[in-house]
Amino acid sequence: MQLQDKYRIALLSAYALALHGFESLFPTPVPWLRLGLANIITLTALVLYGIRVAITVTLIRVILSSLFTGTFLGPAFILSLGGGVTSTLAMGIVLSITPRLFSIIGLSLIGALFHNIAQLILAYLLFIQRIEAILLISPIIIFLGSVTGTVNGIVSDLLIKNLKKGDKKIQNVNK
């Protein structure tokens, strides 16, 4: 891994942690509902730098945020890790197999869906163990995840486009 890659991962991880912390300042109408703002950075990392960088950013964000909040190895950590890794892998696989089939918003929706499914499965297997409770809450969680996935996808799309414009300007100046 080159030094530039390490700086990139550190910077993206810091942005993801900052967004995660910023998001925690907002009251949530439902205790388990989060906007997933840090996923904007994960998706941006995936599209611009690949699956390895995106997974690394996800792992760093989940581990450090859980250490900062005192939830490391607790239920919230397990759900966050499972959802984050699963969604990043799903988006990465889809992007590598069919790079032009889905827009950034589509990738974000795929990530949101897999994040929610992973968390529902983990909640069932490790904590709730009542399938009727999972089936009752699943449509609500998946619907809300679709809404936040769409918004995060729109923001990611704008961010990626602006970053690419900035790169082109820098390249033109350096010529």
trRosetta pair geometry for C-beta under 8 A, 3 or more apart (Angstrom, degrees):
i j d omega theta_ij theta_ji phi_ij phi_ji
1 5 4.9 -116 -173 81 89 135
1 6 6.1 102 135 -55 116 88
2 5 4.8 101 60 3 76 102
2 6 7.3 -139 101 -4 44 86
3 6 5.5 -53 -152 34 38 114
3 7 6.5 38 151 -17 68 102
4 7 5.8 -53 -150 36 33 111
4 8 6.3 36 151 -22 65 107
5 8 5.5 -53 -146 36 32 115
5 9 6.3 32 155 -18 66 105
5 49 7.8 142 -132 -166 84 127
5 53 7.1 -124 -160 -91 93 108
6 9 5.9 -53 -146 36 30 109
6 10 6.3 30 154 -18 63 108
7 10 5.7 -57 -147 38 30 111
7 11 6.1 27 157 -17 66 108
8 11 6.0 -58 -147 38 27 108
8 12 6.2 21 158 -13 64 110
8 49 6.4 160 148 -108 142 157
8 53 6.6 -36 116 -138 117 133
9 12 6.0 -57 -142 42 27 107
9 13 6.0 30 157 -21 64 110
9 53 5.8 -138 -89 -143 90 84
9 56 5.2 -34 -141 114 128 133
9 57 6.2 -143 -150 -69 73 80
9 60 7.3 123 164 -11 98 152
10 13 5.8 -57 -145 37 26 112
10 14 6.4 29 155 -21 62 106
11 14 5.7 -53 -149 33 30 112
11 15 6.6 31 152 -17 63 103
12 15 5.6 -52 -150 36 34 112
12 16 6.3 35 152 -19 66 105
12 41 5.5 151 -172 178 84 111
12 44 7.5 -162 -134 89 115 106
12 45 5.0 87 -168 -83 155 120
12 49 8.0 -119 -45 26 158 149
12 53 7.0 67 44 167 160 106
12 57 4.8 -55 117 -109 116 133
13 16 5.6 -53 -146 37 32 112
13 17 6.2 33 154 -18 66 105
13 56 7.6 -74 -67 128 116 83
13 57 5.1 -150 -78 -134 73 71
13 60 4.1 -28 -133 101 134 141
13 61 5.9 -153 -148 -58 74 78
13 64 7.5 88 170 17 112 144
14 17 5.7 -53 -145 38 30 111
14 18 6.3 33 154 -21 64 106
15 18 5.7 -55 -147 36 30 112
15 19 6.4 27 156 -15 65 106
15 41 4.9 160 103 -107 109 140
16 19 5.9 -55 -147 38 30 108
16 20 6.2 33 153 -21 64 108
16 38 4.2 71 -164 -156 81 98
16 41 4.1 -134 -76 70 86 148
16 42 6.7 73 -109 -47 132 77
16 57 5.7 128 -17 172 152 103
16 58 7.9 -125 -170 -90 164 38
16 60 7.6 107 67 86 133 97
16 61 4.1 -69 123 -91 128 134
17 20 5.5 -54 -146 37 31 114
17 21 6.2 30 155 -16 65 106
17 38 7.4 55 -61 -116 22 125
17 60 7.8 -73 -51 127 110 93
17 61 5.6 -155 -67 -125 70 78
17 64 5.8 -36 -103 97 129 128
17 65 6.0 -169 -128 -68 80 93
17 68 7.9 104 -160 -5 112 152
18 21 5.8 -56 -148 39 29 109
18 22 6.1 32 153 -21 65 108
19 22 5.5 -51 -142 37 32 114
19 23 6.2 37 156 -23 64 105
19 37 4.1 -138 169 118 112 110
19 38 4.7 162 86 -79 112 62
19 40 6.7 -137 -159 43 170 112
19 41 6.4 177 18 -18 143 120
20 23 5.8 -54 -150 34 27 113
20 24 6.8 30 151 -23 60 104
20 37 7.0 -168 -73 69 41 93
20 38 4.3 11 -60 -54 91 131
20 61 6.2 146 -30 -172 146 108
20 65 5.0 -61 129 -104 151 145
21 24 5.7 -53 -153 28 34 113
21 25 7.4 43 149 -28 60 95
21 65 7.4 -150 -59 -122 76 101
21 68 7.7 -46 -89 117 109 154
22 25 6.0 -48 -169 14 39 115
22 37 6.9 -63 76 80 106 157
23 26 6.2 -53 -168 24 46 109
23 34 6.3 68 151 -165 132 97
23 35 5.5 -142 -139 46 123 107
23 36 7.8 129 -136 -15 165 10
23 37 4.7 -176 -64 18 126 121
23 38 7.3 -97 2 -25 140 86
24 69 7.6 -149 -123 -94 161 131
26 35 7.6 33 61 -10 145 125
28 31 6.4 116 90 -113 123 20
28 32 7.9 -162 135 49 148 20
28 33 5.0 170 -174 73 120 88
28 34 6.7 -53 -99 -83 142 53
29 33 6.4 -12 58 56 76 144
30 33 4.1 76 67 -6 98 118
32 141 7.8 -34 111 -107 123 109
33 144 6.0 -68 -128 157 113 154
34 148 7.9 93 106 -149 51 169
35 148 5.2 -170 -153 -137 54 125
35 151 7.6 -58 -164 84 101 134
35 152 7.5 149 159 -62 82 107
36 39 4.3 5 159 3 102 124
36 112 7.3 162 64 -107 167 90
36 115 7.3 75 -117 134 148 168
36 145 8.0 53 -10 -135 147 74
36 148 5.4 105 33 144 110 131
36 149 7.6 3 72 -77 145 59
36 152 6.0 -47 98 -64 101 152
37 40 5.8 -26 -177 2 54 115
37 152 7.0 -163 -115 -106 38 105
38 41 5.7 -46 -170 31 55 110
38 42 6.7 57 136 -19 74 102
38 61 5.5 146 178 -175 142 151
38 65 8.0 -84 -65 -48 164 153
39 42 5.0 -47 -145 37 48 117
39 43 6.1 48 155 -19 73 101
39 84 7.9 -145 -91 -122 92 81
39 87 7.2 -34 -129 118 124 145
39 108 7.3 112 135 -142 118 91
39 111 6.4 156 -170 131 128 138
39 112 7.8 99 148 -76 167 76
39 115 7.7 -53 -100 -65 144 158
39 152 5.3 20 87 -177 107 154
40 43 6.1 -57 -150 38 26 107
40 44 6.3 26 151 -18 62 110
40 152 5.1 -133 -72 -159 81 89
40 155 5.2 -41 -122 101 130 117
40 156 5.0 -160 -148 -72 71 86
40 159 6.6 96 171 4 107 153
41 44 5.5 -54 -144 39 32 113
41 45 6.1 36 155 -21 66 106
41 57 6.4 -135 129 162 104 141
41 61 7.8 141 79 -70 130 148
42 45 5.7 -55 -149 36 28 112
42 46 6.4 31 152 -22 63 106
42 54 5.4 81 -170 -159 72 90
42 57 5.8 -176 -102 96 68 119
42 58 5.3 54 -116 -73 124 93
42 61 7.7 -94 -65 17 104 151
42 84 7.4 -150 -95 -158 160 91
42 87 7.8 67 121 104 150 108
42 88 5.7 -96 179 -96 126 107
42 111 7.6 153 103 -157 123 153
43 46 5.5 -51 -147 33 32 115
43 47 6.4 25 159 -13 66 107
43 54 7.7 54 -87 -130 18 125
43 91 6.7 -96 -112 179 80 163
43 104 6.7 101 160 -167 125 93
43 107 6.3 136 -144 111 111 116
43 108 5.6 -5 -102 -88 157 87
43 111 6.6 -117 -82 -8 106 163
43 152 7.0 127 5 144 145 104
43 153 7.2 -120 178 -106 171 59
43 156 4.4 -20 94 -134 129 156
44 47 6.1 -58 -145 40 28 104
44 48 6.0 4 166 2 65 117
44 156 5.4 -148 -58 -147 82 90
44 159 5.4 -52 -97 106 133 128
44 160 5.7 -163 -126 -72 82 88
44 163 7.3 100 -163 0 117 153
45 48 6.4 -69 -135 50 22 95
45 49 5.4 -45 -169 45 63 113
45 53 4.9 -139 176 120 106 104
45 54 4.4 155 102 -90 105 69
45 57 4.9 161 -19 7 175 153
46 49 7.4 -61 -92 57 7 69
46 50 6.9 -37 -151 151 44 9
46 51 6.3 34 -134 -91 86 48
46 53 7.5 -169 -81 77 38 89
46 54 3.8 33 -73 -76 79 149
46 88 6.8 -165 -75 -152 128 82
46 91 5.7 21 171 117 170 121
46 92 5.8 -123 -144 -82 119 81
46 95 6.5 149 155 5 112 164
46 107 7.6 -165 98 162 138 142
47 95 7.2 -136 -96 -135 64 149
47 104 6.5 -13 -76 -109 154 101
47 107 7.5 142 -70 73 107 167
47 156 7.5 124 4 163 139 114
47 160 5.5 -19 94 -117 143 143
48 160 6.5 -162 -54 -130 104 95
48 163 6.7 -37 -93 108 147 143
48 164 8.0 -152 -107 -67 106 87
49 52 7.9 -93 134 66 91 79
49 53 3.9 -13 114 38 122 158
49 54 7.2 159 76 -40 92 77
50 53 5.5 94 65 15 74 99
50 54 6.9 -138 108 -4 37 97
50 92 7.8 61 178 -135 54 109
51 54 5.5 -61 -144 41 32 112
51 55 6.0 30 161 -19 70 106
51 88 7.4 126 -150 156 76 93
51 89 7.6 61 -155 -115 117 50
51 92 3.7 79 -108 -147 111 138
51 95 7.8 174 -65 66 96 121
51 96 7.0 -26 -38 -46 130 124
52 55 6.2 -55 -146 37 25 107
52 56 6.3 25 155 -18 61 110
53 56 5.7 -58 -148 38 30 113
53 57 6.2 31 155 -20 66 107
54 57 5.8 -54 -146 36 29 110
54 58 6.4 31 153 -20 63 106
54 88 5.2 177 137 -159 109 115
54 91 7.6 -110 157 84 158 118
54 92 6.3 -176 67 -73 141 116
55 58 5.6 -54 -148 36 32 114
55 59 6.3 30 155 -18 66 106
55 85 6.9 50 -140 -131 90 76
55 88 5.5 149 -89 128 64 140
55 89 7.3 51 -92 -68 111 75
55 92 7.5 -19 -47 -41 99 156
56 59 5.9 -55 -147 37 29 109
56 60 6.3 27 157 -16 65 108
57 60 5.9 -56 -145 39 28 109
57 61 6.1 28 157 -19 64 110
58 61 5.9 -60 -147 38 26 109
58 62 6.2 20 160 -15 65 110
58 84 4.5 165 -172 160 113 112
58 85 6.2 152 125 -81 139 54
58 88 4.9 -101 -40 -42 157 154
59 62 6.1 -58 -143 39 27 106
59 63 6.0 18 164 -11 65 113
59 81 7.9 46 -120 -134 63 90
59 84 7.9 163 -69 117 42 129
59 85 7.3 49 -74 -84 82 99
60 63 6.2 -62 -142 43 24 104
60 64 5.9 10 167 -7 65 116
61 64 6.4 -63 -136 45 21 100
61 65 5.8 14 169 -14 62 116
61 84 7.4 -160 78 -149 110 153
62 65 6.3 -59 -138 40 20 105
62 66 6.3 15 162 -15 59 113
62 77 7.1 111 169 -153 95 71
62 80 5.1 167 -137 127 104 109
62 81 5.0 125 162 -88 151 69
62 84 5.2 -154 -63 36 132 161
63 66 6.1 -64 -150 39 24 106
63 67 6.4 23 154 -18 63 108
63 72 7.3 45 -157 -119 60 104
63 81 7.9 59 -63 -93 68 109
64 67 5.6 -54 -147 36 34 112
64 68 6.2 34 155 -19 67 106
65 68 5.6 -53 -146 38 33 112
65 69 6.2 13 160 -4 67 112
65 80 7.7 -111 81 158 122 160
66 69 6.1 -63 -136 49 30 98
66 70 7.9 -102 173 63 55 14
66 71 4.6 -95 -149 78 82 84
66 72 4.3 120 130 -80 106 61
66 73 7.7 129 150 -7 137 45
66 74 7.5 -175 -162 35 114 90
66 76 7.0 171 -117 100 101 97
66 77 4.2 65 -131 -101 150 106
66 80 6.9 -180 -65 61 115 143
67 70 7.8 35 -176 -70 25 30
67 72 5.1 37 -81 -57 58 129
69 76 7.9 -67 102 99 134 145
71 74 4.6 -97 -168 47 68 123
71 75 7.9 -73 -168 57 105 55
71 76 4.4 -37 -177 66 144 119
71 77 5.0 171 129 -43 90 93
72 77 5.5 86 -136 -85 27 155
73 77 5.6 -17 -26 70 13 152
73 78 7.5 42 -162 -51 34 89
74 77 5.2 101 51 10 61 104
74 78 7.2 -120 106 -5 33 92
75 78 5.8 -57 -146 36 32 110
75 79 6.3 26 159 -14 67 108
75 126 7.4 171 -123 118 87 124
75 127 6.1 64 -131 -82 126 137
76 79 5.9 -57 -146 41 30 108
76 80 6.0 28 156 -18 65 112
77 80 5.8 -59 -142 41 27 109
77 81 6.0 25 160 -18 65 110
78 81 6.0 -55 -142 39 25 109
78 82 6.1 22 160 -15 62 112
78 122 6.2 -174 137 175 100 136
78 126 6.6 -74 129 93 152 172
79 82 6.0 -58 -142 41 26 109
79 83 6.0 20 162 -12 63 113
79 119 4.9 55 -163 -134 95 95
79 122 5.6 175 -104 95 65 136
79 123 6.6 37 -103 -64 117 87
80 83 6.1 -60 -141 43 24 106
80 84 5.8 22 162 -18 63 115
81 84 6.0 -59 -138 40 23 109
81 85 6.1 13 168 -10 63 112
82 85 6.5 -60 -140 41 21 102
82 86 6.0 16 164 -14 60 117
82 118 4.7 -169 144 155 93 113
82 119 6.4 144 90 -83 110 55
82 121 7.9 -136 159 72 140 95
82 122 4.6 122 73 -53 170 150
83 86 6.0 -63 -141 42 24 108
83 87 6.0 18 165 -15 64 113
83 114 7.9 144 -155 119 62 66
83 115 4.0 57 -175 -162 97 76
83 116 7.2 52 -132 -57 116 24
83 118 4.8 168 -96 80 52 116
83 119 4.4 6 -71 -53 118 101
83 122 7.8 -103 -44 17 79 138
84 87 6.2 -59 -142 38 22 105
84 88 6.2 17 161 -14 62 112
84 115 7.0 40 -71 -122 33 103
85 88 5.9 -59 -145 40 27 109
85 89 6.2 26 158 -17 64 110
85 118 7.9 -172 66 -174 75 165
86 89 5.9 -59 -146 39 27 109
86 90 6.2 28 156 -21 64 109
86 114 5.0 -150 136 152 97 103
86 115 6.5 157 80 -93 100 42
86 117 7.5 -126 137 76 146 89
86 118 3.7 158 35 -65 161 151
87 90 5.7 -53 -144 36 31 112
87 91 6.3 28 158 -15 65 106
87 110 7.8 142 -155 117 76 66
87 111 3.9 71 180 -165 104 75
87 112 7.0 57 -133 -57 131 19
87 114 4.6 157 -98 84 60 101
87 115 3.8 0 -59 -61 132 89
87 118 7.1 -117 -38 13 77 135
88 91 6.0 -54 -146 39 29 107
88 92 6.1 29 155 -19 63 112
88 111 7.0 42 -71 -130 37 111
89 92 5.6 -59 -144 41 29 113
89 93 6.1 30 159 -21 66 106
89 114 7.8 -129 67 146 80 152
90 93 6.0 -53 -145 35 27 108
90 94 6.4 23 157 -14 62 108
90 110 5.6 -155 133 149 112 100
90 111 6.3 164 76 -98 108 51
90 113 7.8 -122 133 76 160 88
90 114 3.8 162 -5 -29 162 170
91 94 5.9 -58 -147 40 29 109
91 95 6.0 28 156 -19 65 112
91 107 4.9 76 -145 -176 102 96
91 108 7.7 32 -108 -80 132 30
91 110 5.6 141 -90 91 70 112
91 111 4.5 -2 -53 -70 122 101
91 114 7.7 -145 -33 35 73 138
92 95 5.7 -56 -142 39 28 111
92 96 6.2 22 160 -15 65 109
93 96 6.0 -59 -145 39 27 105
93 97 6.1 15 161 -11 66 112
94 97 6.1 -62 -140 43 26 102
94 98 6.2 -40 -177 47 65 95
94 101 7.6 -106 175 67 92 118
94 102 6.2 10 149 16 124 141
94 107 6.5 178 89 -117 127 82
94 110 5.5 -24 1 156 163 170
95 98 7.6 -82 -124 68 15 56
95 99 5.8 46 -179 -111 60 65
95 102 7.6 -87 -86 58 64 111
95 107 6.2 33 -68 -116 103 131
96 99 6.9 15 -121 -68 16 89
98 101 3.6 -4 151 3 122 130
98 102 6.8 83 104 -2 109 88
101 106 7.8 -118 116 115 71 154
102 106 3.3 -138 -165 103 97 131
102 107 5.1 131 119 -53 126 71
102 110 6.8 -4 -160 -20 168 130
103 106 4.7 106 46 4 67 101
103 107 7.2 -125 98 -2 40 85
103 153 7.6 85 111 173 95 123
103 157 7.1 6 161 -98 103 131
104 107 5.7 -51 -150 36 33 112
104 108 6.4 37 150 -21 64 105
104 153 5.5 156 123 -168 77 84
104 156 5.3 -156 166 102 124 106
104 157 4.0 163 68 -82 141 87
104 160 6.3 -169 -98 23 152 146
105 108 5.5 -53 -150 35 33 115
105 109 6.5 35 151 -20 64 103
105 150 6.1 29 -162 -140 106 61
105 153 3.5 108 -121 138 54 136
105 154 6.1 33 -94 -61 109 60
105 157 6.2 -24 -45 -40 82 134
106 109 5.6 -53 -150 34 33 111
106 110 6.5 36 151 -19 64 102
106 153 7.3 122 6 -150 27 149
107 110 5.5 -51 -151 34 35 113
107 111 6.4 36 150 -18 66 105
107 153 6.9 150 64 -122 70 110
108 111 5.5 -52 -150 37 33 114
108 112 6.3 35 151 -21 66 104
108 149 4.8 159 138 -179 88 78
108 150 7.0 145 101 -89 123 21
108 152 5.2 -179 -162 92 134 93
108 153 3.0 -151 34 -76 148 98
108 156 6.1 165 -72 27 128 141
109 112 5.6 -49 -144 35 33 112
109 113 6.3 35 155 -20 64 104
109 146 6.3 31 -138 -135 95 72
109 149 4.6 113 -100 133 48 132
109 150 6.5 32 -77 -70 99 67
109 153 6.4 -20 -32 -45 74 149
110 113 5.9 -55 -149 36 29 111
110 114 6.4 19 158 -9 65 109
111 114 6.1 -61 -144 43 28 103
111 115 6.0 34 156 -25 65 109
111 149 6.5 168 71 -133 83 112
112 115 5.6 -54 -145 34 28 116
112 116 6.3 24 158 -15 63 107
112 145 4.2 159 170 163 104 94
112 146 6.2 153 112 -85 142 36
112 148 6.5 158 -123 80 134 84
112 149 2.9 -86 -24 -74 150 131
112 152 7.5 146 -65 45 115 129
113 116 6.0 -60 -151 38 27 107
113 117 6.3 23 156 -16 65 109
113 142 6.7 38 -123 -144 72 95
113 145 6.7 140 -79 119 39 130
113 146 7.4 38 -70 -80 83 81
113 149 7.3 6 -28 -68 66 168
114 117 5.6 -51 -139 39 34 111
114 118 6.1 37 160 -21 66 106
115 118 6.1 -58 -151 36 24 109
115 119 6.4 18 155 -14 61 110
115 145 6.6 -175 74 -149 105 132
116 119 5.8 -59 -146 39 30 108
116 120 6.2 30 156 -20 66 107
116 138 8.0 115 153 -150 112 68
116 141 5.1 157 -155 138 119 105
116 142 5.3 153 123 -93 157 63
116 145 4.3 -91 -52 -46 134 167
117 120 5.7 -55 -146 36 30 111
117 121 6.3 29 156 -17 65 106
117 142 7.9 44 -60 -94 74 105
118 121 5.9 -57 -149 38 29 109
118 122 6.2 25 155 -14 65 109
119 122 5.7 -55 -143 41 32 110
119 123 6.0 36 156 -23 66 106
119 141 7.7 -136 84 176 120 145
120 123 5.7 -51 -143 36 29 113
120 124 6.4 29 156 -18 62 106
120 134 5.6 110 -174 -158 98 106
120 137 7.7 -177 -118 91 106 100
120 138 5.8 54 -128 -103 152 91
120 141 6.6 158 -70 81 112 155
121 124 5.8 -56 -150 36 29 110
121 125 6.1 19 158 -12 66 112
122 125 5.9 -59 -138 43 29 105
122 126 5.6 -9 176 12 68 119
122 127 7.8 40 135 5 68 102
123 126 6.9 -70 -125 52 16 87
123 127 5.2 -52 -158 50 57 115
123 128 5.2 30 151 -2 86 116
123 134 6.7 155 92 -103 109 103
124 127 7.7 -20 -43 52 6 71
124 128 5.5 -49 -107 61 42 105
124 129 6.4 108 -177 -81 56 34
124 130 7.8 -128 -133 48 78 38
124 131 6.7 46 -141 -96 126 59
124 134 4.8 -1 -80 -71 112 149
125 129 7.5 58 -138 -82 13 77
128 133 5.3 -132 178 83 133 136
128 134 6.3 147 91 -56 146 92
130 133 4.2 61 92 6 109 113
130 134 7.0 164 90 -10 59 84
131 134 5.5 -56 -150 39 39 111
131 135 6.0 37 154 -18 72 108
132 135 5.7 -53 -141 41 31 110
132 136 6.2 37 156 -25 64 107
133 136 5.7 -53 -147 33 29 114
133 137 6.5 8 162 -3 64 111
134 137 6.4 -70 -146 46 26 96
134 138 6.0 46 156 -48 65 104
135 138 5.7 -35 -138 8 29 122
137 140 5.6 -65 -163 44 55 113
137 141 5.7 50 146 -22 85 110
138 141 5.9 -62 -142 40 28 107
138 142 6.0 21 165 -14 68 111
139 142 5.9 -59 -140 42 28 107
139 143 6.0 30 159 -21 65 109
140 143 5.9 -56 -147 36 26 110
140 144 6.3 18 158 -11 63 109
141 144 6.0 -59 -144 42 28 105
141 145 6.0 30 155 -20 64 111
142 145 5.5 -53 -142 40 30 115
142 146 6.4 37 154 -25 62 102
143 146 5.7 -54 -154 30 30 113
143 147 6.8 29 150 -18 63 102
144 147 5.6 -49 -151 33 37 113
144 148 6.4 25 155 -8 68 105
145 148 6.0 -57 -141 45 32 102
145 149 5.7 38 156 -25 66 111
146 149 5.5 -52 -137 39 27 115
146 150 6.4 32 158 -23 61 103
147 150 5.9 -54 -154 30 27 110
147 151 6.7 21 153 -12 62 106
148 151 5.7 -53 -146 40 37 110
148 152 5.9 35 156 -16 69 109
149 152 5.8 -55 -140 43 28 109
149 153 6.0 34 156 -24 62 109
150 153 5.6 -56 -148 35 27 114
150 154 6.5 29 154 -20 63 103
151 154 5.8 -52 -151 32 32 111
151 155 6.5 27 153 -13 65 106
152 155 5.7 -55 -147 40 33 110
152 156 6.1 36 153 -21 67 107
153 156 5.6 -52 -142 38 30 113
153 157 6.2 35 156 -23 64 105
154 157 5.7 -53 -149 32 28 114
154 158 6.6 26 153 -15 62 105
155 158 5.8 -56 -151 38 32 110
155 159 6.2 32 152 -20 66 109
156 159 5.6 -57 -145 39 31 112
156 160 6.1 30 158 -19 67 107
157 160 6.0 -53 -143 36 27 109
157 161 6.4 26 157 -17 62 108
158 161 5.9 -58 -148 38 28 110
158 162 6.3 23 157 -14 64 110
159 162 6.0 -61 -148 40 28 107
159 163 6.2 27 156 -19 65 109
160 163 5.8 -55 -144 38 29 111
160 164 6.3 29 156 -18 64 106
161 164 5.9 -57 -149 37 29 110
161 165 6.4 32 152 -20 64 105
162 165 5.5 -49 -146 34 34 114
162 166 6.4 37 153 -20 65 104
163 166 5.6 -52 -149 36 32 114
163 167 6.5 37 151 -21 64 103
164 167 5.6 -49 -148 33 34 114
164 168 6.6 35 153 -19 64 103
165 168 5.8 -56 -153 35 32 111
165 169 6.5 32 151 -19 66 105
166 169 5.7 -53 -149 35 33 112
166 170 6.4 33 154 -18 66 105
167 170 5.7 -55 -149 36 31 111
167 171 6.3 31 153 -19 65 106
168 171 5.6 -54 -147 37 32 112
168 172 6.3 32 154 -19 65 106
169 172 5.7 -55 -149 36 31 111
169 173 6.4 31 153 -19 65 106
170 173 5.7 -54 -149 35 32 111
170 174 6.3 26 155 -16 65 110
171 174 5.8 -60 -146 40 30 109
171 175 6.8 43 153 -37 62 99
172 175 5.9 -43 -154 12 34 116
